């Protein structure tokens, strides 16, 4: 029964992951990688900023881009974070322009300022050209963007994610939740132990 | 009566320590290291040292408590360890860290429920310390 439930969740993960054809950078690394990391994150959560800046960026460079792991970002905006959903919508829209990394980095880097001002758009605009800004506004209106975020949230709930950041590291068919901020040193040692040489 | 309560407390605490060790030893020690690291209180080398040694310490403590040897000293050690865990959890909880407790393997969020449980275990260990002291003072000896 547990195995069946896990198979369902895994199938949902694969379906919900952005496909390679869209040139999405929310998912990095080969689909066939032996280790899969699903990151459930909220742009307005300070711990998510720390995890992104200290650990995720390096994991992406050192493991995902070298084909050792599959790293997938999922939006999990918490209801108590007023601007988190809007930030997630803009980041998802930026992904369609191939600018997800730039926008996500900017949102986390300037998190403190837009949490106070509420001006998420200005932060996003700062890393886009005028033409890209225009396109992004159009894309952000697409109901599929909001639906994608909703799918991420539902997936997180099915995987018993209750707080952010949460990483689900799946290896040998077994998902292991890693909750909160963990440093790159400890996390990379764990990944090396399961990725192998 | 005191002897029966002492027996019940040492068996309870012993079982809890053995179970805590079992849940950690059956998985990669690095997963436990990740739980410790998420508390963000220790440098990396200390995270690895604690992850490597704590499960073995818990196992030894649990087995010895169940066996009932060196009870007075072990009761003090159990209370000290539980007091340390409890303070670390209190600090992290009120700091708003959304993390795993790491108490019994992965997947248990640090919550008011975990704090209540660990607080109760600490009380049990302190009661055991007090009872073993009283039994020793009264010359009744400790239950085997």
Interface residues (C-beta under 8 A of the other chain):
Chain A: X47 X160 X162 X163 X164 X176 X177 X178 X179 X180 X181 X182 X183 X185 X186 X187 X189 X190 X193 X194
Chain B: X28 X30 X31 X33 X34 X37 X38 X40 X44 X47 X48 X97 X98 X99 X100 X106 X107 X109
